[in-house]
Amino acid sequence: MGVRIERKDKNLMRSHLEQVLQMQKDIDKSMELFQADTAVEEYKNFWGELRGINSQNMQTVSRYMVRKCNR
């Protein structure tokens, strides 16, 4: 069984992770715009790869928030 984490610590961690998740969403929006503005297919594909990685990171943060910082 895991160590008991105080509610105030869980709330603080959740708050920090929510900020990180918002930054990741903002980055995704920027990369989407950059991808749409890019003419070279190789570069366009790279933006798509970066967005895919960012999406995976957002899912990881979201799952951790739910599992470890639940309310």
mmCIF file of the N, C-alpha and C atoms, coordinates in Angstrom:
data_MODEL
# 
_entry.id   MODEL 
# 
loop_
_atom_site.group_PDB 
_atom_site.id 
_atom_site.type_symbol 
_atom_site.label_atom_id 
_atom_site.label_alt_id 
_atom_site.label_comp_id 
_atom_site.label_asym_id 
_atom_site.label_entity_id 
_atom_site.label_seq_id 
_atom_site.pdbx_PDB_ins_code 
_atom_site.Cartn_x 
_atom_site.Cartn_y 
_atom_site.Cartn_z 
_atom_site.occupancy 
_atom_site.B_iso_or_equiv 
_atom_site.pdbx_formal_charge 
_atom_site.auth_seq_id 
_atom_site.auth_comp_id 
_atom_site.auth_asym_id 
_atom_site.auth_atom_id 
_atom_site.pdbx_PDB_model_num 
ATOM 1   N N  . MET A 1 1  ? 0.847   -1.189 0.000   1.00 0.00 ? 1  MET A N  1 
ATOM 2   C CA . MET A 1 1  ? 0.000   0.000  0.000   1.00 0.00 ? 1  MET A CA 1 
ATOM 3   C C  . MET A 1 1  ? 0.888   1.246  0.000   1.00 0.00 ? 1  MET A C  1 
ATOM 4   N N  . GLY A 1 2  ? 0.440   2.287  -0.699  1.00 0.00 ? 2  GLY A N  1 
ATOM 5   C CA . GLY A 1 2  ? 1.222   3.510  -0.822  1.00 0.00 ? 2  GLY A CA 1 
ATOM 6   C C  . GLY A 1 2  ? 1.186   4.370  0.423   1.00 0.00 ? 2  GLY A C  1 
ATOM 7   N N  . VAL A 1 3  ? 2.010   5.359  0.400   1.00 0.00 ? 3  VAL A N  1 
ATOM 8   C CA . VAL A 1 3  ? 2.087   6.317  1.501   1.00 0.00 ? 3  VAL A CA 1 
ATOM 9   C C  . VAL A 1 3  ? 0.895   7.262  1.417   1.00 0.00 ? 3  VAL A C  1 
ATOM 10  N N  . ARG A 1 4  ? 0.327   7.585  2.558   1.00 0.00 ? 4  ARG A N  1 
ATOM 11  C CA . ARG A 1 4  ? -0.807  8.526  2.595   1.00 0.00 ? 4  ARG A CA 1 
ATOM 12  C C  . ARG A 1 4  ? -0.293  9.943  2.322   1.00 0.00 ? 4  ARG A C  1 
ATOM 13  N N  . ILE A 1 5  ? -0.950  10.596 1.375   1.00 0.00 ? 5  ILE A N  1 
ATOM 14  C CA . ILE A 1 5  ? -0.584  11.964 1.013   1.00 0.00 ? 5  ILE A CA 1 
ATOM 15  C C  . ILE A 1 5  ? -1.695  12.889 1.499   1.00 0.00 ? 5  ILE A C  1 
ATOM 16  N N  . GLU A 1 6  ? -1.298  13.938 2.167   1.00 0.00 ? 6  GLU A N  1 
ATOM 17  C CA . GLU A 1 6  ? -2.257  14.904 2.718   1.00 0.00 ? 6  GLU A CA 1 
ATOM 18  C C  . GLU A 1 6  ? -3.043  15.583 1.600   1.00 0.00 ? 6  GLU A C  1 
ATOM 19  N N  . ARG A 1 7  ? -4.288  15.920 1.887   1.00 0.00 ? 7  ARG A N  1 
ATOM 20  C CA . ARG A 1 7  ? -5.176  16.562 0.916   1.00 0.00 ? 7  ARG A CA 1 
ATOM 21  C C  . ARG A 1 7  ? -4.585  17.871 0.406   1.00 0.00 ? 7  ARG A C  1 
ATOM 22  N N  . LYS A 1 8  ? -3.973  18.672 1.285   1.00 0.00 ? 8  LYS A N  1 
ATOM 23  C CA . LYS A 1 8  ? -3.404  19.955 0.831   1.00 0.00 ? 8  LYS A CA 1 
ATOM 24  C C  . LYS A 1 8  ? -2.293  19.728 -0.193  1.00 0.00 ? 8  LYS A C  1 
ATOM 25  N N  . ASP A 1 9  ? -1.510  18.673 -0.011  1.00 0.00 ? 9  ASP A N  1 
ATOM 26  C CA . ASP A 1 9  ? -0.445  18.351 -0.972  1.00 0.00 ? 9  ASP A CA 1 
ATOM 27  C C  . ASP A 1 9  ? -1.031  17.867 -2.295  1.00 0.00 ? 9  ASP A C  1 
ATOM 28  N N  . LYS A 1 10 ? -2.100  17.063 -2.216  1.00 0.00 ? 10 LYS A N  1 
ATOM 29  C CA . LYS A 1 10 ? -2.763  16.602 -3.435  1.00 0.00 ? 10 LYS A CA 1 
ATOM 30  C C  . LYS A 1 10 ? -3.348  17.783 -4.202  1.00 0.00 ? 10 LYS A C  1 
ATOM 31  N N  . ASN A 1 11 ? -3.969  18.700 -3.471  1.00 0.00 ? 11 ASN A N  1 
ATOM 32  C CA . ASN A 1 11 ? -4.570  19.871 -4.115  1.00 0.00 ? 11 ASN A CA 1 
ATOM 33  C C  . ASN A 1 11 ? -3.514  20.746 -4.781  1.00 0.00 ? 11 ASN A C  1 
ATOM 34  N N  . LEU A 1 12 ? -2.385  20.920 -4.108  1.00 0.00 ? 12 LEU A N  1 
ATOM 35  C CA . LEU A 1 12 ? -1.306  21.724 -4.677  1.00 0.00 ? 12 LEU A CA 1 
ATOM 36  C C  . LEU A 1 12 ? -0.751  21.062 -5.942  1.00 0.00 ? 12 LEU A C  1 
ATOM 37  N N  . MET A 1 13 ? -0.523  19.751 -5.880  1.00 0.00 ? 13 MET A N  1 
ATOM 38  C CA . MET A 1 13 ? -0.008  19.029 -7.044  1.00 0.00 ? 13 MET A CA 1 
ATOM 39  C C  . MET A 1 13 ? -1.010  19.102 -8.194  1.00 0.00 ? 13 MET A C  1 
ATOM 40  N N  . ARG A 1 14 ? -2.289  18.916 -7.885  1.00 0.00 ? 14 ARG A N  1 
ATOM 41  C CA . ARG A 1 14 ? -3.315  18.994 -8.930  1.00 0.00 ? 14 ARG A CA 1 
ATOM 42  C C  . ARG A 1 14 ? -3.320  20.383 -9.567  1.00 0.00 ? 14 ARG A C  1 
ATOM 43  N N  . SER A 1 15 ? -3.207  21.418 -8.755  1.00 0.00 ? 15 SER A N  1 
ATOM 44  C CA . SER A 1 15 ? -3.177  22.777 -9.271  1.00 0.00 ? 15 SER A CA 1 
ATOM 45  C C  . SER A 1 15 ? -1.985  22.981 -10.215 1.00 0.00 ? 15 SER A C  1 
ATOM 46  N N  . HIS A 1 16 ? -0.840  22.500 -9.821  1.00 0.00 ? 16 HIS A N  1 
ATOM 47  C CA . HIS A 1 16 ? 0.353   22.613 -10.675 1.00 0.00 ? 16 HIS A CA 1 
ATOM 48  C C  . HIS A 1 16 ? 0.171   21.839 -11.974 1.00 0.00 ? 16 HIS A C  1 
ATOM 49  N N  . LEU A 1 17 ? -0.380  20.628 -11.868 1.00 0.00 ? 17 LEU A N  1 
ATOM 50  C CA . LEU A 1 17 ? -0.582  19.820 -13.072 1.00 0.00 ? 17 LEU A CA 1 
ATOM 51  C C  . LEU A 1 17 ? -1.626  20.444 -13.994 1.00 0.00 ? 17 LEU A C  1 
ATOM 52  N N  . GLU A 1 18 ? -2.640  21.083 -13.427 1.00 0.00 ? 18 GLU A N  1 
ATOM 53  C CA . GLU A 1 18 ? -3.628  21.784 -14.251 1.00 0.00 ? 18 GLU A CA 1 
ATOM 54  C C  . GLU A 1 18 ? -2.965  22.916 -15.031 1.00 0.00 ? 18 GLU A C  1 
ATOM 55  N N  . GLN A 1 19 ? -2.029  23.605 -14.404 1.00 0.00 ? 19 GLN A N  1 
ATOM 56  C CA . GLN A 1 19 ? -1.294  24.675 -15.095 1.00 0.00 ? 19 GLN A CA 1 
ATOM 57  C C  . GLN A 1 19 ? -0.441  24.098 -16.225 1.00 0.00 ? 19 GLN A C  1 
ATOM 58  N N  . VAL A 1 20 ? 0.227   22.981 -15.957 1.00 0.00 ? 20 VAL A N  1 
ATOM 59  C CA . VAL A 1 20 ? 1.051   22.330 -16.982 1.00 0.00 ? 20 VAL A CA 1 
ATOM 60  C C  . VAL A 1 20 ? 0.164   21.887 -18.142 1.00 0.00 ? 20 VAL A C  1 
ATOM 61  N N  . LEU A 1 21 ? -0.976  21.289 -17.824 1.00 0.00 ? 21 LEU A N  1 
ATOM 62  C CA . LEU A 1 21 ? -1.900  20.828 -18.863 1.00 0.00 ? 21 LEU A CA 1 
ATOM 63  C C  . LEU A 1 21 ? -2.386  21.999 -19.713 1.00 0.00 ? 21 LEU A C  1 
ATOM 64  N N  . GLN A 1 22 ? -2.668  23.126 -19.098 1.00 0.00 ? 22 GLN A N  1 
ATOM 65  C CA . GLN A 1 22 ? -3.103  24.302 -19.858 1.00 0.00 ? 22 GLN A CA 1 
ATOM 66  C C  . GLN A 1 22 ? -1.987  24.791 -20.787 1.00 0.00 ? 22 GLN A C  1 
ATOM 67  N N  . MET A 1 23 ? -0.749  24.776 -20.294 1.00 0.00 ? 23 MET A N  1 
ATOM 68  C CA . MET A 1 23 ? 0.383   25.173 -21.140 1.00 0.00 ? 23 MET A CA 1 
ATOM 69  C C  . MET A 1 23 ? 0.516   24.221 -22.327 1.00 0.00 ? 23 MET A C  1 
ATOM 70  N N  . GLN A 1 24 ? 0.334   22.927 -22.070 1.00 0.00 ? 24 GLN A N  1 
ATOM 71  C CA . GLN A 1 24 ? 0.431   21.943 -23.155 1.00 0.00 ? 24 GLN A CA 1 
ATOM 72  C C  . GLN A 1 24 ? -0.671  22.158 -24.186 1.00 0.00 ? 24 GLN A C  1 
ATOM 73  N N  . LYS A 1 25 ? -1.873  22.517 -23.736 1.00 0.00 ? 25 LYS A N  1 
ATOM 74  C CA . LYS A 1 25 ? -2.969  22.807 -24.665 1.00 0.00 ? 25 LYS A CA 1 
ATOM 75  C C  . LYS A 1 25 ? -2.656  24.048 -25.488 1.00 0.00 ? 25 LYS A C  1 
ATOM 76  N N  . ASP A 1 26 ? -2.083  25.062 -24.854 1.00 0.00 ? 26 ASP A N  1 
ATOM 77  C CA . ASP A 1 26 ? -1.701  26.282 -25.575 1.00 0.00 ? 26 ASP A CA 1 
ATOM 78  C C  . ASP A 1 26 ? -0.623  25.974 -26.612 1.00 0.00 ? 26 ASP A C  1 
ATOM 79  N N  . ILE A 1 27 ? 0.327   25.155 -26.242 1.00 0.00 ? 27 ILE A N  1 
ATOM 80  C CA . ILE A 1 27 ? 1.385   24.749 -27.180 1.00 0.00 ? 27 ILE A CA 1 
ATOM 81  C C  . ILE A 1 27 ? 0.779   24.000 -28.355 1.00 0.00 ? 27 ILE A C  1 
ATOM 82  N N  . ASP A 1 28 ? -0.184  23.128 -28.081 1.00 0.00 ? 28 ASP A N  1 
ATOM 83  C CA . ASP A 1 28 ? -0.817  22.376 -29.164 1.00 0.00 ? 28 ASP A CA 1 
ATOM 84  C C  . ASP A 1 28 ? -1.511  23.311 -30.151 1.00 0.00 ? 28 ASP A C  1 
ATOM 85  N N  . LYS A 1 29 ? -2.187  24.319 -29.628 1.00 0.00 ? 29 LYS A N  1 
ATOM 86  C CA . LYS A 1 29 ? -2.850  25.291 -30.511 1.00 0.00 ? 29 LYS A CA 1 
ATOM 87  C C  . LYS A 1 29 ? -1.827  26.017 -31.386 1.00 0.00 ? 29 LYS A C  1 
ATOM 88  N N  . SER A 1 30 ? -0.703  26.399 -30.792 1.00 0.00 ? 30 SER A N  1 
ATOM 89  C CA . SER A 1 30 ? 0.352   27.070 -31.570 1.00 0.00 ? 30 SER A CA 1 
ATOM 90  C C  . SER A 1 30 ? 0.906   26.152 -32.639 1.00 0.00 ? 30 SER A C  1 
ATOM 91  N N  . MET A 1 31 ? 1.180   24.912 -32.268 1.00 0.00 ? 31 MET A N  1 
ATOM 92  C CA . MET A 1 31 ? 1.730   23.970 -33.251 1.00 0.00 ? 31 MET A CA 1 
ATOM 93  C C  . MET A 1 31 ? 0.730   23.692 -34.369 1.00 0.00 ? 31 MET A C  1 
ATOM 94  N N  . GLU A 1 32 ? -0.558  23.673 -34.042 1.00 0.00 ? 32 GLU A N  1 
ATOM 95  C CA . GLU A 1 32 ? -1.591  23.487 -35.066 1.00 0.00 ? 32 GLU A CA 1 
ATOM 96  C C  . GLU A 1 32 ? -1.555  24.637 -36.069 1.00 0.00 ? 32 GLU A C  1 
ATOM 97  N N  . LEU A 1 33 ? -1.424  25.854 -35.560 1.00 0.00 ? 33 LEU A N  1 
ATOM 98  C CA . LEU A 1 33 ? -1.330  27.016 -36.447 1.00 0.00 ? 33 LEU A CA 1 
ATOM 99  C C  . LEU A 1 33 ? -0.064  26.970 -37.288 1.00 0.00 ? 33 LEU A C  1 
ATOM 100 N N  . PHE A 1 34 ? 1.056   26.607 -36.664 1.00 0.00 ? 34 PHE A N  1 
ATOM 101 C CA . PHE A 1 34 ? 2.318   26.519 -37.401 1.00 0.00 ? 34 PHE A CA 1 
ATOM 102 C C  . PHE A 1 34 ? 2.225   25.455 -38.491 1.00 0.00 ? 34 PHE A C  1 
ATOM 103 N N  . GLN A 1 35 ? 1.611   24.336 -38.154 1.00 0.00 ? 35 GLN A N  1 
ATOM 104 C CA . GLN A 1 35 ? 1.467   23.253 -39.127 1.00 0.00 ? 35 GLN A CA 1 
ATOM 105 C C  . GLN A 1 35 ? 0.627   23.713 -40.317 1.00 0.00 ? 35 GLN A C  1 
ATOM 106 N N  . ALA A 1 36 ? -0.460  24.419 -40.040 1.00 0.00 ? 36 ALA A N  1 
ATOM 107 C CA . ALA A 1 36 ? -1.330  24.907 -41.109 1.00 0.00 ? 36 ALA A CA 1 
ATOM 108 C C  . ALA A 1 36 ? -0.626  25.954 -41.967 1.00 0.00 ? 36 ALA A C  1 
ATOM 109 N N  . ASP A 1 37 ? 0.318   26.680 -41.384 1.00 0.00 ? 37 ASP A N  1 
ATOM 110 C CA . ASP A 1 37 ? 1.030   27.750 -42.082 1.00 0.00 ? 37 ASP A CA 1 
ATOM 111 C C  . ASP A 1 37 ? 2.272   27.247 -42.822 1.00 0.00 ? 37 ASP A C  1 
ATOM 112 N N  . THR A 1 38 ? 2.555   25.969 -42.698 1.00 0.00 ? 38 THR A N  1 
ATOM 113 C CA . THR A 1 38 ? 3.774   25.403 -43.278 1.00 0.00 ? 38 THR A CA 1 
ATOM 114 C C  . THR A 1 38 ? 3.478   24.790 -44.644 1.00 0.00 ? 38 THR A C  1 
ATOM 115 N N  . ALA A 1 39 ? 4.296   25.118 -45.631 1.00 0.00 ? 39 ALA A N  1 
ATOM 116 C CA . ALA A 1 39 ? 4.097   24.613 -46.987 1.00 0.00 ? 39 ALA A CA 1 
ATOM 117 C C  . ALA A 1 39 ? 4.887   23.337 -47.257 1.00 0.00 ? 39 ALA A C  1 
ATOM 118 N N  . VAL A 1 40 ? 6.069   23.216 -46.670 1.00 0.00 ? 40 VAL A N  1 
ATOM 119 C CA . VAL A 1 40 ? 6.939   22.073 -46.925 1.00 0.00 ? 40 VAL A CA 1 
ATOM 120 C C  . VAL A 1 40 ? 6.382   20.848 -46.198 1.00 0.00 ? 40 VAL A C  1 
ATOM 121 N N  . GLU A 1 41 ? 6.121   19.786 -46.956 1.00 0.00 ? 41 GLU A N  1 
ATOM 122 C CA . GLU A 1 41 ? 5.479   18.592 -46.401 1.00 0.00 ? 41 GLU A CA 1 
ATOM 123 C C  . GLU A 1 41 ? 6.285   17.962 -45.269 1.00 0.00 ? 41 GLU A C  1 
ATOM 124 N N  . GLU A 1 42 ? 7.606   17.915 -45.420 1.00 0.00 ? 42 GLU A N  1 
ATOM 125 C CA . GLU A 1 42 ? 8.449   17.335 -44.362 1.00 0.00 ? 42 GLU A CA 1 
ATOM 126 C C  . GLU A 1 42 ? 8.287   18.099 -43.051 1.00 0.00 ? 42 GLU A C  1 
ATOM 127 N N  . TYR A 1 43 ? 8.269   19.410 -43.138 1.00 0.00 ? 43 TYR A N  1 
ATOM 128 C CA . TYR A 1 43 ? 8.091   20.235 -41.940 1.00 0.00 ? 43 TYR A CA 1 
ATOM 129 C C  . TYR A 1 43 ? 6.688   20.066 -41.368 1.00 0.00 ? 43 TYR A C  1 
ATOM 130 N N  . LYS A 1 44 ? 5.697   20.001 -42.247 1.00 0.00 ? 44 LYS A N  1 
ATOM 131 C CA . LYS A 1 44 ? 4.310   19.807 -41.827 1.00 0.00 ? 44 LYS A CA 1 
ATOM 132 C C  . LYS A 1 44 ? 4.177   18.490 -41.064 1.00 0.00 ? 44 LYS A C  1 
ATOM 133 N N  . ASN A 1 45 ? 4.839   17.450 -41.581 1.00 0.00 ? 45 ASN A N  1 
ATOM 134 C CA . ASN A 1 45 ? 4.815   16.138 -40.910 1.00 0.00 ? 45 ASN A CA 1 
ATOM 135 C C  . ASN A 1 45 ? 5.480   16.207 -39.533 1.00 0.00 ? 45 ASN A C  1 
ATOM 136 N N  . PHE A 1 46 ? 6.565   16.973 -39.445 1.00 0.00 ? 46 PHE A N  1 
ATOM 137 C CA . PHE A 1 46 ? 7.247   17.109 -38.162 1.00 0.00 ? 46 PHE A CA 1 
ATOM 138 C C  . PHE A 1 46 ? 6.350   17.782 -37.131 1.00 0.00 ? 46 PHE A C  1 
ATOM 139 N N  . TRP A 1 47 ? 5.613   18.825 -37.547 1.00 0.00 ? 47 TRP A N  1 
ATOM 140 C CA . TRP A 1 47 ? 4.663   19.457 -36.632 1.00 0.00 ? 47 TRP A CA 1 
ATOM 141 C C  . TRP A 1 47 ? 3.642   18.431 -36.157 1.00 0.00 ? 47 TRP A C  1 
ATOM 142 N N  . GLY A 1 48 ? 3.197   17.579 -37.062 1.00 0.00 ? 48 GLY A N  1 
ATOM 143 C CA . GLY A 1 48 ? 2.244   16.536 -36.695 1.00 0.00 ? 48 GLY A CA 1 
ATOM 144 C C  . GLY A 1 48 ? 2.816   15.567 -35.677 1.00 0.00 ? 48 GLY A C  1 
ATOM 145 N N  . GLU A 1 49 ? 4.086   15.191 -35.861 1.00 0.00 ? 49 GLU A N  1 
ATOM 146 C CA . GLU A 1 49 ? 4.751   14.303 -34.898 1.00 0.00 ? 49 GLU A CA 1 
ATOM 147 C C  . GLU A 1 49 ? 4.841   14.965 -33.523 1.00 0.00 ? 49 GLU A C  1 
ATOM 148 N N  . LEU A 1 50 ? 5.244   16.231 -33.513 1.00 0.00 ? 50 LEU A N  1 
ATOM 149 C CA . LEU A 1 50 ? 5.351   16.957 -32.239 1.00 0.00 ? 50 LEU A CA 1 
ATOM 150 C C  . LEU A 1 50 ? 3.994   17.052 -31.546 1.00 0.00 ? 50 LEU A C  1 
ATOM 151 N N  . ARG A 1 51 ? 2.957   17.294 -32.328 1.00 0.00 ? 51 ARG A N  1 
ATOM 152 C CA . ARG A 1 51 ? 1.614   17.373 -31.740 1.00 0.00 ? 51 ARG A CA 1 
ATOM 153 C C  . ARG A 1 51 ? 1.200   16.022 -31.166 1.00 0.00 ? 51 ARG A C  1 
ATOM 154 N N  . GLY A 1 52 ? 1.572   14.939 -31.831 1.00 0.00 ? 52 GLY A N  1 
ATOM 155 C CA . GLY A 1 52 ? 1.259   13.606 -31.324 1.00 0.00 ? 52 GLY A CA 1 
ATOM 156 C C  . GLY A 1 52 ? 1.935   13.336 -29.993 1.00 0.00 ? 52 GLY A C  1 
ATOM 157 N N  . ILE A 1 53 ? 3.198   13.711 -29.893 1.00 0.00 ? 53 ILE A N  1 
ATOM 158 C CA . ILE A 1 53 ? 3.946   13.543 -28.636 1.00 0.00 ? 53 ILE A CA 1 
ATOM 159 C C  . ILE A 1 53 ? 3.325   14.394 -27.536 1.00 0.00 ? 53 ILE A C  1 
ATOM 160 N N  . ASN A 1 54 ? 2.977   15.628 -27.891 1.00 0.00 ? 54 ASN A N  1 
ATOM 161 C CA . ASN A 1 54 ? 2.358   16.532 -26.915 1.00 0.00 ? 54 ASN A CA 1 
ATOM 162 C C  . ASN A 1 54 ? 1.013   15.965 -26.443 1.00 0.00 ? 54 ASN A C  1 
ATOM 163 N N  . SER A 1 55 ? 0.264   15.393 -27.348 1.00 0.00 ? 55 SER A N  1 
ATOM 164 C CA . SER A 1 55 ? -1.021  14.788 -26.990 1.00 0.00 ? 55 SER A CA 1 
ATOM 165 C C  . SER A 1 55 ? -0.819  13.631 -26.005 1.00 0.00 ? 55 SER A C  1 
ATOM 166 N N  . GLN A 1 56 ? 0.188   12.821 -26.250 1.00 0.00 ? 56 GLN A N  1 
ATOM 167 C CA . GLN A 1 56 ? 0.501   11.722 -25.318 1.00 0.00 ? 56 GLN A CA 1 
ATOM 168 C C  . GLN A 1 56 ? 0.870   12.277 -23.947 1.00 0.00 ? 56 GLN A C  1 
ATOM 169 N N  . ASN A 1 57 ? 1.649   13.337 -23.931 1.00 0.00 ? 57 ASN A N  1 
ATOM 170 C CA . ASN A 1 57 ? 2.034   13.963 -22.661 1.00 0.00 ? 57 ASN A CA 1 
ATOM 171 C C  . ASN A 1 57 ? 0.811   14.504 -21.924 1.00 0.00 ? 57 ASN A C  1 
ATOM 172 N N  . MET A 1 58 ? -0.115  15.108 -22.659 1.00 0.00 ? 58 MET A N  1 
ATOM 173 C CA . MET A 1 58 ? -1.329  15.629 -22.023 1.00 0.00 ? 58 MET A CA 1 
ATOM 174 C C  . MET A 1 58 ? -2.139  14.487 -21.409 1.00 0.00 ? 58 MET A C  1 
ATOM 175 N N  . GLN A 1 59 ? -2.217  13.364 -22.095 1.00 0.00 ? 59 GLN A N  1 
ATOM 176 C CA . GLN A 1 59 ? -2.939  12.205 -21.568 1.00 0.00 ? 59 GLN A CA 1 
ATOM 177 C C  . GLN A 1 59 ? -2.263  11.673 -20.312 1.00 0.00 ? 59 GLN A C  1 
ATOM 178 N N  . THR A 1 60 ? -0.939  11.635 -20.318 1.00 0.00 ? 60 THR A N  1 
ATOM 179 C CA . THR A 1 60 ? -0.192  11.160 -19.155 1.00 0.00 ? 60 THR A CA 1 
ATOM 180 C C  . THR A 1 60 ? -0.451  12.055 -17.948 1.00 0.00 ? 60 THR A C  1 
ATOM 181 N N  . VAL A 1 61 ? -0.389  13.358 -18.146 1.00 0.00 ? 61 VAL A N  1 
ATOM 182 C CA . VAL A 1 61 ? -0.639  14.309 -17.054 1.00 0.00 ? 61 VAL A CA 1 
ATOM 183 C C  . VAL A 1 61 ? -2.074  14.154 -16.549 1.00 0.00 ? 61 VAL A C  1 
ATOM 184 N N  . SER A 1 62 ? -3.026  14.057 -17.454 1.00 0.00 ? 62 SER A N  1 
ATOM 185 C CA . SER A 1 62 ? -4.431  13.928 -17.063 1.00 0.00 ? 62 SER A CA 1 
ATOM 186 C C  . SER A 1 62 ? -4.672  12.658 -16.251 1.00 0.00 ? 62 SER A C  1 
ATOM 187 N N  . ARG A 1 63 ? -4.130  11.548 -16.714 1.00 0.00 ? 63 ARG A N  1 
ATOM 188 C CA . ARG A 1 63 ? -4.306  10.280 -15.991 1.00 0.00 ? 63 ARG A CA 1 
ATOM 189 C C  . ARG A 1 63 ? -3.668  10.343 -14.610 1.00 0.00 ? 63 ARG A C  1 
ATOM 190 N N  . TYR A 1 64 ? -2.495  10.937 -14.506 1.00 0.00 ? 64 TYR A N  1 
ATOM 191 C CA . TYR A 1 64 ? -1.826  11.052 -13.211 1.00 0.00 ? 64 TYR A CA 1 
ATOM 192 C C  . TYR A 1 64 ? -2.660  11.909 -12.262 1.00 0.00 ? 64 TYR A C  1 
ATOM 193 N N  . MET A 1 65 ? -3.209  13.003 -12.787 1.00 0.00 ? 65 MET A N  1 
ATOM 194 C CA . MET A 1 65 ? -4.046  13.875 -11.960 1.00 0.00 ? 65 MET A CA 1 
ATOM 195 C C  . MET A 1 65 ? -5.223  13.094 -11.385 1.00 0.00 ? 65 MET A C  1 
ATOM 196 N N  . VAL A 1 66 ? -5.858  12.291 -12.215 1.00 0.00 ? 66 VAL A N  1 
ATOM 197 C CA . VAL A 1 66 ? -7.032  11.542 -11.769 1.00 0.00 ? 66 VAL A CA 1 
ATOM 198 C C  . VAL A 1 66 ? -6.643  10.481 -10.749 1.00 0.00 ? 66 VAL A C  1 
ATOM 199 N N  . ARG A 1 67 ? -5.566  9.753  -11.023 1.00 0.00 ? 67 ARG A N  1 
ATOM 200 C CA . ARG A 1 67 ? -5.166  8.647  -10.149 1.00 0.00 ? 67 ARG A CA 1 
ATOM 201 C C  . ARG A 1 67 ? -4.538  9.113  -8.843  1.00 0.00 ? 67 ARG A C  1 
ATOM 202 N N  . LYS A 1 68 ? -3.686  10.102 -8.888  1.00 0.00 ? 68 LYS A N  1 
ATOM 203 C CA . LYS A 1 68 ? -2.876  10.460 -7.717  1.00 0.00 ? 68 LYS A CA 1 
ATOM 204 C C  . LYS A 1 68 ? -3.314  11.722 -6.992  1.00 0.00 ? 68 LYS A C  1 
ATOM 205 N N  . CYS A 1 69 ? -4.100  12.556 -7.645  1.00 0.00 ? 69 CYS A N  1 
ATOM 206 C CA . CYS A 1 69 ? -4.492  13.828 -7.025  1.00 0.00 ? 69 CYS A CA 1 
ATOM 207 C C  . CYS A 1 69 ? -6.006  13.945 -6.981  1.00 0.00 ? 69 CYS A C  1 
ATOM 208 N N  . ASN A 1 70 ? -6.683  12.814 -6.944  1.00 0.00 ? 70 ASN A N  1 
ATOM 209 C CA . ASN A 1 70 ? -8.145  12.814 -6.990  1.00 0.00 ? 70 ASN A CA 1 
ATOM 210 C C  . ASN A 1 70 ? -8.739  13.637 -5.849  1.00 0.00 ? 70 ASN A C  1 
ATOM 211 N N  . ARG A 1 71 ? -9.923  14.118 -6.113  1.00 0.00 ? 71 ARG A N  1 
ATOM 212 C CA . ARG A 1 71 ? -10.581 14.944 -5.087  1.00 0.00 ? 71 ARG A CA 1 
ATOM 213 C C  . ARG A 1 71 ? -11.659 14.162 -4.419  1.00 0.00 ? 71 ARG A C  1 
# 
